[in-house]
Amino acid sequence: MATRRPPNRGQRWRALPVYQGAMPLAPSLTKPMDLFDHHRQHQIDREAPLAARLRPRTLEEFIGQDRVVGPGRLLRRAIQADQLSSLIFYGPPGTGKTTLAQIIANTTRAHFIALNAVLAGVKELRQAIASAQQQRGQQGRRTILFIDEVHRFNKAQQDALLPWVENGTVILIGATTENPYFEVNQALVSRSRLFQLKPLEPTDLRRIAQQALADRQRGYGDRPLQVDPAALDHLVKVANGDARALLNALELAVETTPPNPDGTLALTLAVAEESIQRRAVLYDKEGDAHFDTISAFIKSVRGSDPDAALYWLARMIYAGEDPRFIFRRLVILASEDIGLADPQAITVVTSCASAFDRVGLPEGRYPLAQATLYLATAPKSNSTLGFFAALAAVEQQQGEVPAPLRDASRDQASLGHGQGYRYPHAYRDHWVEQQYLPTSLQGQVFYQPSNQGYEAQIQTPVAQRREAQLAALEQVDRPWGEALTAGPPDRQRDRWLQRSLSQAGADLAARRDRLFALAPPQRHHRILDLNARTGLLTWEALRRAPEGGVYALVADPRDLAALEHQVTALAPIHRPILLLGSLVDLPAAIADLRFDRLVGYNLLGSLTERSSFGPSLKSRLAEGGVALLTETIPRESQRISELVTASDLSPPLRESWQAAEARFLADPADPRFNWQAQTLVQWLESAGLRVECQTDPVENPLYITAALGQRWFSPGPHQPSYGDGLARHLSSQDLAQIQAATLAELVGQTVTWRSQVAYLKVWL
């Protein structure tokens, strides 16, 4: 057992025994520690398990869970800034839920109370709330209430907690191994940020083990250990992502191994195998592991993967799952996912289930495996789902039974029930085209035979009979709808609507959504907007990754100031991190970070060193990361000469204009025009990156204002304008005629502006 060292704020804490050696009770709920208590606690600390002694005390000591609490993530920033809202940590044992709560306790300035839902009840909750109210009223301090195993609270206990979370009396931090959406009051879940912790990666477990072996105060750094790398690998492998299991096994190996004659302790592979003989399978028959594993099993059988199906089957049997439950799911699958593609499938499964009932375990695993393999390798069809389409039709409308199909045994003479029915066996092939559906549903199709197995044989006959039935239907002509209003044309209104519908916002939003759809980020991702001048991608990244970290990079201080002004409406903890710099010259604040997503909108215009574009992009991507770039290709944009049809321009002048325009837009010395989509792909592939590129022609209405027209032909303050480019190849007299004709014809008009847009998905 262990306790947390209290902050030096003039308070005396009494150390109490704590669960998992992790969390003390709040000082306000205890009495001052005396000398005997201190001695007893010191003894407890010395004898605490290795996993308790090595529990991280700060974020810097915490290993793993980078996607939740790594540098730049929301949770890390919130802990460091002491700006926490209610949280729920959800994940399997040994992944750091309680440790994160202890780190919060060590760093926060708030009053901290810890409870275990297994041991605490409504009485303890009331005491905690009373303490929180006292702290808030007398000292103005917030209270963080940590509840371990929060899913163990019953509904009444969770309901008793809800009002105090809602009014801010306490900030709840809950830890649970069960899915909170099923096991925790939904009102509590909706008021909390949920962070899912995953089993630790082997590299993280290896770092934890090496830390335990090197730490002289809390670990085994003061002992003469010789650790076989194979032994460490074995411990990491069988720990199955559980840091506590790893440290417990390491402790058992060290404490039970006798020293060699020279005094050293040799941890060999044999010792490691003795200390942790088999992999601990996480499997709770009423928890997520149960449902997730059976889901993986069913999806593997449905996906016709016999190897994966056998693996998940073995995992369930190894963990003690009831084989009858598995057989029930296989019987359902035989009808749902195979059906008439192989009518024998359900017979095979039920026969294997009967055989299992006769022989039991362990021999019953043979028919269980046989049923699994038969279904996994059988042709698949989900045509039986047609029943649910029929059920939906019943829920929407229930047509009357057609008279020919009604029972004729009672009232045929008086009501005519059954009249008109044609007996199929009286016809060739025992079939005749007649309708069996209610009149309102005639022509409705529910069953769609697949082209697999047995259904492939009946697919064509079923279709042919349907065609014959449809041909026999009485066709009723229905009039088209009428136009009920009309009015004179309004050119001013139409032009206003055209400009409104062509606003850049809608076009850019569609382009933004198209880009993010190439590789949608997850909520915890770390995202860097490489050219956040307009904020177009930054705000969307912030919306899609609220628990991650969003960084916005701009090259111009004026753009930085504009973004800083925009983010003032957000709470500091939820703002993107704004930085001044470029992709090839990153600020020091993020020099060591790798990102799950890099996004860029028209990035090339702000780059001066394009040769380092690909390598710089590659160096910023995390493992599994993706860069999403969208670029407008100026070289392929609308030619203004194509928009002007003025008759006062002579054909030779028009030809000279078009030639000058083509030369200007293909100038190899102009960085705006000396590249195309394929150029981008080559730059990136030469850096060892993989690239998918899509190019789309885009047409948007554009209203030509007088200011825009003048800007085309005025000298460019920073780079050559359209008129500057033409002036290189035309006389001043010709350029003046072209300018006059262009402005006279286009200003005040809405034109269709064509451009070419490239979308690139880039990954390692």
C-alpha positions in Angstrom: 0.0 0.0 0.0 1.1 3.6 -0.6 -0.1 7.1 -0.2 0.4 10.3 -2.1 2.8 12.9 -0.6 0.6 16.0 0.1 1.3 19.4 -1.3 3.1 21.8 1.0 0.1 24.0 1.8 0.2 23.9 5.6 -2.1 21.0 5.8 -1.5 17.8 7.7 -2.6 14.6 6.0 -3.3 11.4 7.7 -2.1 8.5 5.6 -4.7 5.8 5.3 -4.6 2.4 3.6 -5.6 2.8 0.0 -6.8 0.6 -2.8 -4.1 -0.4 -5.3 -1.7 1.7 -3.2 -2.9 4.7 -5.1 -5.2 7.2 -3.6 -5.6 8.6 -0.1 -8.8 10.0 1.3 -9.2 13.7 1.6 -7.7 15.3 4.7 -11.0 16.9 5.6 -12.5 13.4 6.1 -9.7 12.2 8.4 -8.0 13.1 11.6 -4.3 14.3 12.0 -1.6 11.7 11.8 0.2 10.8 15.0 3.7 9.2 15.5 2.4 5.7 15.4 0.4 6.3 12.3 3.5 7.8 10.6 5.6 4.7 11.6 2.9 2.3 10.3 2.5 4.2 7.0 6.3 4.2 6.6 6.3 0.4 7.0 3.4 0.1 4.5 5.3 2.1 2.0 8.4 0.0 2.3 6.4 -3.2 1.9 4.1 -2.0 -0.9 4.1 -4.0 -4.1 6.4 -2.9 -6.9 3.5 -1.7 -9.0 2.4 0.6 -6.2 5.9 1.9 -5.5 6.5 2.7 -9.2 3.2 4.4 -9.8 4.0 7.7 -11.7 3.6 10.9 -9.7 3.9 13.4 -12.5 2.9 13.6 -16.2 6.6 13.4 -17.1 6.9 10.0 -15.4 3.7 8.7 -17.0 4.4 6.2 -19.8 2.0 5.4 -22.7 -1.4 6.6 -23.7 0.1 9.3 -25.9 -3.2 9.5 -27.8 -4.9 10.7 -24.7 -2.4 12.5 -22.5 0.6 13.0 -24.9 2.2 16.4 -25.4 -0.3 18.9 -26.9 -3.4 16.8 -26.1 -6.3 18.5 -24.4 -6.1 16.4 -21.3 -2.5 17.1 -20.7 -3.0 20.8 -21.2 -6.0 20.8 -18.8 -4.0 19.0 -16.1 -1.1 21.4 -16.5 -3.3 24.4 -16.5 -5.5 23.1 -13.6 -8.6 23.7 -15.7 -10.3 20.3 -15.5 -13.9 19.6 -16.2 -15.6 16.3 -15.2 -13.9 13.3 -16.7 -14.4 9.6 -17.1 -11.5 7.3 -17.8 -12.5 4.1 -19.4 -10.2 1.1 -20.2 -9.0 -2.3 -19.1 -7.0 -2.8 -15.9 -3.4 -1.7 -15.7 -3.7 1.1 -18.3 -3.3 4.1 -16.1 -6.8 5.2 -15.0 -6.1 5.5 -11.3 -2.5 6.7 -12.0 -3.9 9.7 -14.0 -6.2 10.5 -11.1 -3.3 10.5 -8.7 -1.3 12.7 -11.0 -4.2 15.1 -11.0 -4.3 15.0 -7.2 -0.5 15.8 -7.1 -0.8 18.8 -9.4 -4.2 20.4 -8.9 -4.8 23.3 -6.5 -8.3 22.0 -5.9 -9.5 20.1 -2.9 -9.2 16.4 -3.8 -11.4 13.5 -2.5 -11.0 9.9 -3.5 -13.6 7.1 -3.1 -13.9 3.5 -4.3 -17.4 2.6 -5.5 -16.9 -0.9 -4.2 -16.5 0.3 -0.6 -18.3 3.6 -0.5 -22.0 4.3 -0.4 -24.5 7.2 -0.2 -23.2 8.1 3.3 -19.6 8.6 2.0 -21.0 10.6 -0.9 -22.8 12.9 1.4 -19.7 13.4 3.5 -17.7 14.2 0.3 -20.3 16.7 -0.8 -20.5 18.3 2.6 -16.7 18.7 2.5 -16.8 20.1 -1.0 -19.4 22.7 0.1 -17.3 23.6 3.1 -14.2 24.1 1.0 -16.1 26.2 -1.5 -17.9 28.3 1.0 -15.0 29.0 3.4 -11.9 28.9 1.2 -13.3 29.3 -2.3 -11.6 26.1 -3.5 -13.0 23.7 -6.1 -13.3 20.0 -5.2 -12.3 17.1 -7.4 -14.1 13.9 -6.5 -12.4 10.8 -7.9 -14.5 7.6 -7.9 -12.8 4.4 -8.8 -14.9 1.6 -10.3 -17.7 4.2 -10.8 -19.8 1.7 -12.6 -20.2 -0.2 -9.3 -22.4 2.5 -8.0 -26.1 1.6 -8.5 -28.6 3.9 -10.2 -29.7 5.6 -6.9 -26.1 6.3 -5.9 -25.3 7.8 -9.4 -28.5 9.8 -9.3 -27.5 11.2 -5.9 -24.2 12.4 -7.4 -25.7 14.0 -10.4 -27.0 17.3 -8.9 -23.7 18.2 -7.4 -21.8 17.5 -10.6 -24.4 19.6 -12.5 -24.2 22.6 -10.2 -20.4 22.5 -10.0 -20.1 21.6 -6.4 -17.7 18.8 -7.4 -15.7 18.0 -10.5 -16.2 14.3 -11.1 -13.3 12.0 -12.2 -14.6 8.5 -12.7 -12.6 5.4 -13.6 -14.2 2.3 -15.0 -13.3 -0.9 -16.8 -16.8 -1.1 -18.3 -18.3 0.8 -21.2 -19.7 3.9 -19.5 -22.4 4.3 -22.2 -23.9 1.1 -20.8 -22.9 1.1 -17.1 -22.9 4.8 -16.1 -25.8 7.1 -15.7 -26.2 8.8 -19.1 -26.7 12.1 -17.5 -23.3 11.8 -15.9 -21.7 10.7 -19.2 -23.2 13.6 -21.1 -21.7 16.1 -18.6 -18.2 14.5 -18.7 -15.4 14.1 -21.2 -14.8 10.5 -21.9 -11.2 9.3 -22.4 -10.7 5.7 -23.5 -7.4 4.2 -22.4 -6.0 1.3 -24.5 -3.8 -1.6 -23.5 -0.2 -0.4 -23.4 2.0 -1.0 -26.4 5.0 -3.4 -26.0 7.4 -0.5 -26.3 5.7 1.2 -23.4 5.7 -1.9 -21.3 9.4 -2.4 -22.0 10.1 1.2 -20.8 8.2 0.5 -17.6 10.1 -2.7 -16.9 13.5 -1.0 -17.6 12.4 1.9 -15.3 11.7 -0.6 -12.6 15.1 -2.3 -13.0 16.9 1.0 -13.0 15.2 2.9 -10.2 17.3 2.6 -7.1 14.8 4.0 -4.6 11.5 2.5 -5.7 12.6 -0.4 -8.0 15.5 -2.8 -8.2 18.3 -0.5 -9.3 20.2 -1.2 -6.1 20.3 -5.0 -6.8 22.9 -6.9 -8.9 20.4 -8.1 -11.6 21.3 -9.8 -14.8 18.2 -9.8 -17.0 18.1 -12.0 -20.1 16.6 -9.9 -23.0 14.5 -13.0 -23.9 13.0 -13.0 -20.4 12.1 -9.3 -20.6 10.5 -9.9 -24.0 8.5 -12.8 -22.6 7.2 -10.7 -19.6 6.2 -7.9 -22.0 4.5 -10.3 -24.4 2.3 -12.1 -21.9 1.4 -9.0 -19.8 -1.1 -8.3 -22.6 -0.9 -4.5 -22.3 -1.3 -4.5 -18.5 1.4 -2.6 -16.7 0.4 -3.9 -13.3 0.5 -7.5 -14.5 4.0 -6.9 -15.9 5.4 -5.4 -12.7 3.8 -8.0 -10.6 5.4 -10.7 -12.7 8.8 -8.9 -12.6 8.5 -8.6 -8.8 7.7 -12.3 -8.4 10.7 -13.2 -10.6 13.1 -11.0 -8.6 11.9 -11.8 -5.2 11.8 -15.6 -5.7 15.0 -16.1 -7.6 18.0 -17.2 -5.4 21.3 -15.3 -5.9 24.2 -16.9 -7.7 27.4 -17.7 -5.8 28.8 -14.3 -6.9 25.7 -12.6 -5.4 24.1 -11.7 -8.7 20.4 -12.4 -9.6 20.0 -13.9 -13.0 16.5 -13.5 -14.6 16.5 -16.0 -17.3 13.7 -17.0 -19.7 12.9 -20.0 -17.6 12.4 -17.8 -14.5 10.2 -15.4 -16.5 8.1 -18.3 -17.7 7.7 -19.5 -14.1 6.7 -16.1 -12.9 3.9 -15.6 -15.5 3.1 -18.9 -17.1 0.3 -17.9 -19.5 -1.2 -14.8 -21.1 -4.0 -13.3 -19.0 -7.1 -13.1 -21.3 -9.3 -10.1 -20.5 -12.8 -11.6 -20.7 -15.8 -10.6 -18.6 -18.9 -12.5 -19.6 -21.0 -9.4 -18.9 -18.6 -6.7 -20.1 -17.2 -5.2 -23.2 -14.6 -8.0 -23.8 -17.4 -10.6 -24.0 -19.4 -8.6 -26.6 -16.3 -7.4 -28.5 -14.9 -10.9 -28.9 -18.2 -12.5 -30.0 -18.6 -9.6 -32.4 -15.1 -10.2 -33.9 -16.0 -13.9 -34.2 -19.3 -13.4 -36.0 -17.7 -10.8 -38.3 -14.9 -13.2 -39.2 -17.3 -16.0 -40.1 -19.4 -13.5 -42.1 -16.3 -12.3 -43.8 -15.4 -15.9 -44.9 -12.1 -15.9 -42.9 -11.8 -19.3 -41.4 -8.4 -18.5 -39.8 -9.7 -15.5 -37.9 -12.9 -17.4 -37.0 -10.9 -20.2 -35.4 -8.8 -17.7 -33.5 -11.7 -15.9 -31.9 -13.4 -19.2 -31.3 -10.3 -20.4 -29.4 -10.1 -17.2 -27.5 -13.6 -17.5 -26.3 -13.3 -21.2 -25.3 -9.9 -20.5 -23.6 -11.6 -17.7 -21.5 -14.4 -20.1 -20.5 -17.3 -18.9 -22.7 -20.4 -21.2 -22.8 -20.2 -23.2 -26.1 -24.0 -23.2 -26.2 -24.0 -19.4 -26.4 -21.6 -19.7 -29.4 -23.8 -22.3 -31.0 -26.9 -20.0 -30.6 -25.0 -17.2 -32.4 -23.9 -19.6 -35.2 -27.5 -20.7 -35.7 -28.6 -17.1 -36.2 -25.7 -16.5 -38.5 -26.6 -19.5 -40.6 -29.9 -17.9 -41.5 -28.9 -14.2 -41.4 -25.6 -14.3 -43.4 -25.9 -17.5 -45.4 -29.6 -18.3 -45.8 -30.5 -19.8 -49.1 -27.0 -19.4 -50.5 -26.4 -22.8 -48.7 -29.7 -24.2 -47.3 -27.7 -26.9 -45.6 -25.8 -24.5 -43.3 -28.5 -24.3 -40.6 -28.8 -28.1 -40.7 -25.1 -28.6 -40.2 -25.0 -26.1 -37.3 -28.0 -27.6 -35.5 -26.5 -31.1 -36.0 -23.2 -30.0 -34.5 -25.0 -28.4 -31.6 -26.8 -31.6 -31.0 -23.6 -33.6 -31.1 -22.0 -31.2 -28.6 -24.9 -31.8 -26.2 -24.2 -35.5 -26.5 -20.4 -35.5 -25.9 -19.7 -32.2 -24.0 -16.3 -30.8 -23.4 -13.5 -31.3 -24.2 -14.4 -33.5 -27.2 -17.3 -31.1 -28.1 -14.8 -28.6 -29.4 -14.6 -30.7 -32.6 -18.2 -30.2 -33.7 -17.9 -26.5 -32.5 -14.9 -26.1 -34.8 -16.7 -28.0 -37.6 -19.7 -25.7 -37.5 -17.5 -22.6 -37.5 -15.5 -23.8 -40.5 -18.5 -24.8 -42.5 -20.2 -21.4 -42.0 -16.9 -19.5 -42.6 -16.4 -21.3 -45.9 -20.0 -21.4 -47.1 -21.3 -18.9 -49.8 -22.9 -15.9 -48.2 -26.2 -14.1 -48.6 -28.2 -11.8 -46.4 -31.3 -12.1 -48.4 -33.3 -13.2 -45.4 -33.1 -9.5 -44.3 -35.9 -9.0 -46.8 -38.2 -10.0 -43.9 -37.3 -6.8 -42.1 -38.1 -4.7 -45.2 -41.5 -6.4 -45.2 -41.9 -5.7 -41.5 -41.1 -2.0 -42.1 -43.8 -2.0 -44.8 -46.3 -3.5 -42.4 -45.5 -0.8 -39.8 -46.0 1.9 -42.4 -49.2 0.6 -44.0 -51.3 -2.5 -43.7 -53.2 -3.1 -47.0 -56.3 -5.3 -47.1 -55.9 -8.9 -48.2 -56.9 -9.0 -51.9 -60.2 -10.7 -52.4 -58.8 -13.6 -54.5 -56.5 -14.5 -51.6 -59.1 -14.5 -48.9 -60.6 -17.6 -47.3 -63.4 -18.8 -49.5 -64.7 -21.5 -47.1 -67.3 -19.3 -45.3 -68.5 -16.4 -47.5 -67.5 -17.0 -51.1 -71.1 -16.9 -52.2 -72.2 -13.7 -50.4 -69.0 -11.6 -50.4 -67.1 -13.1 -53.2 -64.0 -14.0 -51.1 -61.6 -16.2 -53.0 -63.1 -15.4 -56.4 -60.5 -14.9 -59.1 -57.8 -16.9 -57.4 -55.8 -19.0 -59.9 -54.6 -22.4 -58.6 -50.8 -22.6 -59.6 -50.8 -26.3 -59.8 -53.3 -26.1 -62.6 -50.7 -24.3 -64.8 -47.5 -25.2 -66.5 -44.5 -25.3 -64.2 -47.0 -25.0 -61.3 -46.9 -21.2 -61.5 -49.1 -18.4 -62.9 -48.6 -14.7 -62.9 -50.9 -13.2 -60.3 -50.4 -10.7 -57.5 -50.3 -11.8 -53.9 -49.5 -8.5 -52.2 -52.1 -5.9 -51.1 -53.0 -3.5 -53.9 -51.1 -0.6 -52.2 -47.9 -2.7 -52.3 -48.1 -4.2 -55.7 -44.7 -4.2 -57.4 -42.9 -4.0 -54.0 -39.7 -6.1 -53.8 -38.5 -7.5 -50.4 -36.4 -10.6 -51.4 -33.3 -10.1 -53.4 -31.5 -13.4 -54.2 -27.8 -13.2 -54.2 -25.5 -14.6 -56.9 -23.9 -17.1 -54.4 -24.4 -20.8 -54.0 -27.9 -22.2 -54.3 -29.4 -18.7 -54.7 -27.4 -18.2 -57.9 -29.6 -21.0 -59.4 -32.9 -19.4 -58.4 -31.9 -15.8 -59.1 -32.9 -15.7 -62.7 -36.3 -17.6 -62.3 -37.3 -15.3 -59.5 -36.5 -12.2 -61.6 -38.4 -13.6 -64.6 -41.5 -14.3 -62.6 -41.4 -10.9 -61.0 -41.2 -9.3 -64.5 -44.2 -11.4 -65.6 -46.2 -10.3 -62.5 -45.4 -6.7 -63.1 -46.4 -6.9 -66.7 -49.8 -8.3 -65.6 -50.5 -5.3 -63.4 -53.1 -2.8 -64.5 -51.3 0.4 -65.5 -52.9 3.6 -64.4 -51.8 6.9 -66.0 -51.3 9.7 -63.5 -51.2 13.4 -64.5 -48.1 15.5 -63.9 -48.1 18.2 -61.2 -49.1 21.7 -62.3 -47.1 24.9 -61.9 -49.3 27.0 -59.6 -47.5 30.4 -59.8 -45.7 32.5 -62.3 -44.1 36.0 -62.4 -42.1 38.4 -64.5 -38.3 38.1 -64.5 -36.3 40.2 -62.1 -32.7 40.7 -63.3 -31.5 42.5 -60.1 -32.9 39.8 -57.8 -31.5 37.0 -60.0 -28.1 38.6 -60.0 -28.2 39.1 -56.2 -29.1 35.4 -55.7 -26.4 34.3 -58.1 -23.8 36.2 -56.1 -25.1 35.0 -52.8 -25.0 31.4 -53.9 -21.5 31.8 -55.2 -20.1 33.1 -51.9 -16.6 31.8 -51.3 -17.7 30.4 -47.9 -19.9 27.7 -49.3 -17.3 26.6 -51.9 -14.5 26.6 -49.3 -16.6 24.6 -46.9 -17.2 21.9 -49.5 -13.5 21.8 -50.3 -12.7 21.6 -46.6 -15.1 18.7 -46.1 -13.9 16.9 -49.1 -10.3 17.1 -47.8 -11.1 15.8 -44.3 -13.1 13.0 -45.8 -9.9 11.5 -47.3 -8.7 10.5 -43.9 -11.1 11.6 -41.1 -9.2 12.5 -37.9 -10.2 11.0 -34.6 -11.2 13.0 -31.6 -7.8 12.5 -29.8 -5.6 13.3 -32.8 -2.8 15.9 -32.8 -3.3 18.1 -35.9 -1.1 20.7 -37.4 -2.6 23.2 -39.9 0.4 24.1 -42.0 -1.0 27.3 -43.5 -3.7 28.6 -41.1 -3.9 32.1 -42.6 -7.6 32.0 -43.1 -8.4 29.5 -40.3 -10.5 27.4 -42.8 -9.0 24.1 -41.7 -8.1 25.1 -38.2 -11.6 25.5 -37.0 -12.7 22.2 -38.6 -9.8 20.4 -37.0 -10.7 21.9 -33.6 -14.3 20.6 -34.1 -13.2 17.1 -35.1 -10.4 16.6 -32.5 -11.8 18.2 -29.3 -9.7 16.0 -27.0 -6.6 16.1 -29.1 -4.4 19.1 -29.9 -4.7 21.5 -32.8 -1.8 23.7 -33.8 -2.1 26.5 -36.3 1.0 27.7 -38.2 1.1 31.0 -40.0 4.0 32.8 -41.7 2.8 36.4 -41.4 2.5 38.2 -38.0 -0.6 40.0 -39.3 -2.3 36.7 -39.9 -1.3 35.5 -36.4 -2.8 38.6 -34.9 -6.0 38.1 -36.8 -6.3 34.5 -35.5 -5.5 35.5 -32.0 -8.4 37.9 -32.1 -10.7 35.2 -33.4 -9.8 32.6 -30.7 -10.6 35.0 -27.8 -14.2 33.8 -27.8 -12.9 30.3 -26.7 -11.8 29.2 -23.3 -8.0 29.1 -23.1 -7.9 25.4 -22.7 -9.9 24.8 -25.9 -8.1 27.2 -28.1 -5.8 26.1 -30.9 -2.1 26.7 -30.3 -1.1 29.5 -32.7 2.4 29.6 -33.9 4.5 31.8 -36.2 6.8 30.0 -38.6 6.7 27.6 -41.6 6.9 23.9 -42.4 10.6 24.0 -43.0 11.3 26.3 -40.1 9.1 25.1 -37.3 8.9 27.0 -34.0 10.8 25.4 -31.1 7.5 24.7 -29.2 6.6 21.9 -31.7 10.0 20.9 -33.0 9.9 17.5 -31.3 6.2 16.8 -31.9 4.9 14.3 -34.5 1.3 14.8 -35.8 -1.5 12.4 -36.6 -2.8 14.7 -39.2 -1.1 17.5 -41.2 -3.5 19.7 -43.2 -2.7 22.3 -45.7 -4.8 24.7 -47.8 -3.0 26.3 -50.7 0.3 25.8 -48.9 2.7 26.1 -51.8 2.1 29.8 -52.2 3.7 30.4 -48.8 6.7 28.1 -49.3 10.0 29.5 -50.5 12.1 26.3 -50.1 10.2 23.8 -52.1 13.0 21.3 -52.3 12.7 20.5 -48.6 8.9 20.4 -48.8 8.7 16.5 -49.0 11.3 15.8 -46.4 9.9 18.3 -44.0 6.4 16.9 -44.4 7.8 13.4 -43.7 9.6 14.4 -40.6 6.4 15.8 -39.0 4.2 12.7 -39.5 3.7 10.3 -36.6 3.4 6.6 -37.1 0.2 6.0 -39.0 -0.2 9.8 -39.6 -1.6 11.3 -42.8 -1.1 14.6 -44.5 -4.1 16.1 -46.3 -3.3 18.9 -48.8 -5.5 20.7 -51.2 -4.0 23.1 -53.8 -5.6 25.3 -56.4 -3.4 24.9 -59.5 -3.1 28.5 -60.9 -1.6 27.2 -64.2 -4.9 25.5 -64.9 -7.2 28.3 -63.8 -9.6 30.3 -66.0 -8.1 32.2 -68.9 -9.6 35.7 -68.9 -9.2 35.9 -72.7 -11.9 33.1 -73.0 -14.4 35.3 -71.1 -14.1 38.3 -73.4 -16.0 38.1 -76.7 -15.8 41.8 -77.6 -16.1 42.3 -81.4 -13.9 45.4 -81.4 -10.8 43.3 -80.8 -9.2 42.3 -84.1 -8.5 38.6 -84.6 -4.7 39.1 -84.7 -4.9 41.0 -81.4 -7.0 38.3 -79.9 -4.5 35.6 -81.0 -1.6 37.7 -79.6 -3.5 38.0 -76.3 -4.1 34.3 -76.0 -0.5 33.5 -76.9 0.8 36.0 -74.3 -1.5 34.7 -71.7 -0.4 31.1 -72.3 3.3 32.1 -72.1 2.7 34.0 -68.9 0.8 31.1 -67.2 3.5 28.6 -68.2 6.5 30.7 -67.1 9.0 28.2 -65.6 10.6 31.1 -63.6 7.4 32.0 -61.8 6.8 29.8 -58.7 3.1 30.4 -59.0 2.8 28.6 -62.4 5.8 26.3 -62.7 4.1 23.2 -61.2 1.1 21.0 -61.7 -0.5 18.2 -59.7 1.9 15.6 -61.0 4.8 17.9 -59.9 3.5 17.8 -56.4 3.3 14.0 -56.5 6.9 13.8 -57.7 8.2 16.1 -55.0 6.5 14.0 -52.3 7.4 10.5 -53.7 11.0 11.6 -54.1 11.0 12.0 -50.3 9.9 8.4 -49.7 6.2 9.3 -49.1 3.2 7.5 -50.6 0.7 9.7 -52.3 -2.9 9.5 -53.6 -3.8 12.5 -55.8 -7.2 13.5 -57.2 -7.8 16.5 -59.4 -11.2 18.0 -60.0 -12.3 20.7 -62.3 -14.3 23.3 -60.4 -16.7 25.8 -61.8 -18.0 28.7 -59.6 -20.0 31.8 -60.4 -17.9 34.9 -59.9 -19.2 38.5 -59.9 -16.7 40.8 -61.5 -16.4 44.1 -59.6 -14.7 47.2 -60.8 -12.1 46.8 -58.1 -11.3 43.2 -59.2 -11.0 44.3 -62.8 -8.6 47.0 -61.9 -6.6 44.7 -59.8 -6.1 42.4 -62.7 -4.3 45.1 -64.8 -2.7 47.2 -62.1 1.0 46.6 -61.2 1.3 44.0 -58.5 2.8 45.3 -55.2 4.4 42.0 -54.2 4.3 39.7 -57.3 3.4 40.3 -61.0 -0.2 40.9 -61.7 -2.1 39.5 -64.7 -1.4 42.8 -66.6 2.3 42.6 -65.6 2.5 39.2 -67.1 0.9 40.2 -70.4 3.1 43.3 -70.6 6.2 41.1 -71.1 4.8 39.9 -74.4 2.5 42.7 -75.7 2.9 46.3 -76.6 1.5 48.9 -74.3 -1.0 49.9 -77.0 -2.3 46.4 -77.4 -2.5 45.9 -73.6 -4.5 49.1 -73.2 -7.1 47.9 -75.8 -7.3 44.5 -74.1 -7.8 46.1 -70.7 -10.5 48.5 -72.0 -12.4 45.6 -73.7 -12.2 43.4 -70.6 -13.4 46.0 -68.2 -16.1 47.2 -70.5 -17.5 43.7 -71.0 -17.0 41.9 -67.7 -17.4 44.5 -64.9 -20.8 44.1 -63.3 -21.3 40.7 -64.8 -21.3 37.2 -63.2 -19.2 34.7 -65.1 -18.4 31.0 -64.7 -14.9 30.8 -63.4 -13.1 27.5 -64.0 -10.2 26.2 -62.0 -8.4 23.0 -61.2 -8.1 21.7 -57.6 -5.8 18.9 -56.4 -6.5 16.8 -53.3 -3.6 14.9 -51.9 -3.5 12.2 -49.2 0.1 11.6 -48.1 1.4 9.0 -45.7 4.6 7.1 -44.8 
